[in-house]
């Protein structure tokens, strides 16, 4: 029974390493940056060594996890190499159990793999991706749009109580704010000491802001109830906060929970305050639309 369990662990890890080798090889072929291509090829080589190591133990050939391979290759292509690779390198519970089980019988094997993984970690940190270099600009655009626009839409919802008017006012506010934020970021980078291109930094900030504006306004264009549209808008804001913070926490190895809760509390807190302000303005000025 023990030998059977050991064989299962070896088989699983062999397939994992082969999947890694195939995935990194695919990403290396697709990558245009020559330096990144070399790094990916070296990591693929490490993965192949691991695969051969486990194959020598099992004495058999096993196929890679094909769906997993395709999924990570697509992530690397569309969401960035660093995100896909760091997500792939996070040890799943099943892999951890397999390594733990194997270490009881082959401690030298786990030491070898650990040393190789540390080498891979160093190689991963050598990858250069423009979108991560400008992550600060994207965070600025997203965060500012989420805080400002969710707050503005909450206030406008109670003040105007008309979804089309809310959408129009929100769009005007959002576009003006995105241009203002992009211009401010351009001047900030231009006059500062950052190793960034001012125009690109401003572009990333502006695009992140505009995309967020569009997503938050959409419910008011397709929903007749301003309360219903506002609830959907806030849910979209929460999803944006979750998705972006998960992406950055993986790609930059940051604390996801702390960043997510911090951004969530700020955005929803501002929305609640401006919702109350909208009510007071409507009551004090006797607005009835």
N, C-alpha and C positions, 0 to 999 in steps of 0.2 A: 504493500500500500504506500509506504514511504517513497519507494523508488518511482511509483506511478505519479505521485504528487510532484516529485522533483523533476520528472520528465515534462510534466505540464508547465512548470515554471520556466524551464529551459526553452520549451517550444514557444511559449508566449513571448519571452524576451527575444528569442531569435526572430520571430515575426515582427516585433516592434522595431528592432534594429534594421531589418530589411526594409520596412516601411519608411523609416527615417532616411535610409540611404537612397531609396527611390525618390522620395519627396525632395530631398536636398539636390539631387542630381537634376530633377525637373526644374527646380527653381534656378539652378545655376545656368541651365540652358536658356531660360527665359530672361534672365537678368542682363541688362545692357551695360551697367557700370562694371568695368573690368576688375576693379578692386573687390567689389562685392562678389563678383563671379568667382574669383580665386578663393575667397573666404568660404563660400558655399561649397565649392569643390573639395576644400580641405575638410570641412565638416562631414561631407558625404563620405570621404575616405575613412574618417574615424568611425562613422556608423557601419561602414562595410567591414571594418576590422572587428567590431563588436559582433556583427552578424556571423562572420567566419568563426569567431571564438565559440559562440553558442552552437554553431553548426557542427563543429568538431566534437562537441560534447554529445549532441543528439544523434549525429551520424545520419541525419535525414534532411531533405529539402522541404521547406514549408513556404507557402505563398505569403506575400505581404497583406496587410489590411487595406484592401483596395479603396473602400469608401473613405477611410481615414486619410489615405494618401491623396486622393482627389480633392477632398475638403481642404486640407492644409495647403495644397498647391494653389487652389483658388484664392484662399485667404492671402497667401503671399503675393499673389498677382494683383489683387484688388484692395487689400487692406494694409499692405506693407510687409516687407520681409521680417522686420524685427518683431512685429506683433505675432505673425504666424509662427515664427520659430520659437519665441519665448512661450507661447501658448502650447506648442507641441512639446517643448522640453519640460514643461511642468509635469511632474510625475503623477500619473493617475493612481488611484487607490489600488487598482489591480496590479499595476507595475510595482508599486511599493511592496505589496505582499509577496510578489514573485521574487524580488530582490532579497527581502528579509528571509524568505524560506531558503533561497539559494545560499545565503551567507552562512547558514548553519552547517552546510556541507562543503562549501567551497569558499572560504574566507579570502583566499588569494584572488579568486575571480572577481569578487565584489570590489576589492582594492584596486584591481586593474581598471575596472569599469569606472570607478569613482575618479581615478586620476585622468582618464580620458574625458570624462564629463567636465572636469574642471578646465581642461584644455579647450573643449568645445565652448564653454562659457566665455573664455577669453576671446575666442574667435568671433562669437556672436557680438560682443561689445565692439568689435572692429568694424562692423557693418555701418555704412554711411547712408542715411536716408534723409532727403530734404524735408519731407513732411514732419519728421520728428524734430529736426533742427528748428522748425517754425511752430512747434507745438505750443509755445507760449503765446504766439500771436493767435492761434486757433482758439486756445483757452480764453483769451481776452475777448474775442468776438462772440464766442458761444456764451460765456458767462455774462457779459454785458447785455446781450440780447435777451437771455433768459430772465435776468433780474429786471431789466427795464421794461421789456415788452409784456411779460406776464403780469407785472405790476400795472402797466398802462392799460392792458386789456381788461384786467379786473376792475380798475377804476372806471373805465369807459363803459363796461357792461352795466354797472348799476346806474351810472349817470345818464346813459343814452337808452338802454334797454331795447335796442334795435340792432339785430345782427349785422345787417348790411352797413349801417352807419359805423358800427364798432369796427368792422373789417376795414372800411375806408380810412377811418381815423388811425387805426393801428398800422395800416400799410404806409400811410404818409409819415407817421411817427417813426416806423421802423426803417424805411429807406433813408430818411434824413439822418437818423441816428447812425446807420451803418456807414454813410459817407463821412459823417463827422468823426466816427471812431477810426475809420481807415486813415483819414487825414492826420488824426492825432498820433496814431501809431507810426505813420511815416515820419512825422517830425520828431517823435520820441527816439526812434532808431537812428535817424539821420544825425541828431545832435548828441546821441549817447555813445557808449563804448562797445555796444553789442556787435558781435561778429555776424551780423545778418545783413542781407540786402534790404534796404528800406522799402523799396517798391514792392518786393515779394512779401515782406512782412505785412505791409498795409493790405496787399491783395488777399492774403490768407485771412486776416482779421475781417475784412469786408465781406468776403465770400461766406465765412462761417456765420457772420451776423445775418446776412441776407437769407441764407438757407434756413436758419432758425426762425426768422420772421415769417417766411412763407409757411413753414410747418405749423406755427402757432396760430396763424390767421385762418388757415384752411377750414377749421370747424365752424367759424362764423359765416363762411361763404356757403356752406352746405347744411346748416342747421337753422331752424326757425326760432328755436328757444335760446335766448341769450344765456340762461343759466346752464342749459345742456351743453351749449357750445363752449362756455367757460370751463365746465368740468372736463370736457374732452381736451381742451387746450392745456389744462393743468396736467392731465394724464400724459399728453404728448411731451410736455416739458420734463416730467419725471423720467420718461423713457429716454429722452435725449441726454439728460444728466447721467442716467444709469449707463447707457451705451458708451458715451464718450469717456466717462471716468473708468469704465472697465477697460476700454481700449488703451488709455494712457497708463493705467496702473500695470497692465501686462507689458506694454511696450517699453515702459521706463522703470519697471520694477518698483512701483510706488504702492502705498497703502490705499486700497480701493475703498474700504468701508469708511474711513475718516474723510476722504475727499468727497465721496458721494453724499454722506450725511451733511457735511458742511455746505456744499453747493445747494442741496435740497432745502435745507432749513432757511438759507438766505433767500432763495427764489420764492418759496411759498410764504415766507414771512413778509416779504415786500408785497406780494400779491394780496395778502390778508389786510395789510395796512392800507393799501391804495383802494381796495374794495370798500373799506370803511370811509375813506376820504370821498370816494365817488358818491356814496350814500349821503354824506353830509352836504356836498355841493348840490346834489339834486334837491335835497330838502330845503337848504337855505335859499337857493335861487328859484325855487318853485318850478324847476324844469319839468315839462311834461311832453315827451315826444312819443 
